[in-house]
Amino acid sequence: LVIFNLQQACRNKDYKSFKKYSALVDEKQVNLRSLMEFDFSEAISIDKVESVESIVKRFRTGAMSYGSIS
């Protein structure tokens, strides 16, 4: 049923099916991320956020490619 709704959403560009798919995926708690929630109660100061440049430096396509073939 989960995959069916995803296929329907993609094939027919049906947002309602996508929402059903999303709800079904969110109900199943099989991944660690399913058990996590964001805490929006308190905003983080922009001074405490890492810069885009600093974050992007850590992305290396070579390392990702190497990991996929090893």
C-alpha positions, 0 to 999 in steps of 0.5 A: 500500500505504501509503494502503491501510493508513491507510484500513483503519486508519481505516475499521475502527479497526484498530490493526494496520493503523495500525502497518503504515502507520506502519512503511511511512511511517517506512521512506521517507525523503522528508521531512527529519523522516524523517532526524532522530532524538530523542536521549533519552540526556540529559535537559534541565533544566526551567530550560532549557525555555521556558515554555508561556506564552512558546511559546503567544504565538507561535501566531497563527491570523491568520497561519496563515489568511493563509498558507493563502489567499495 
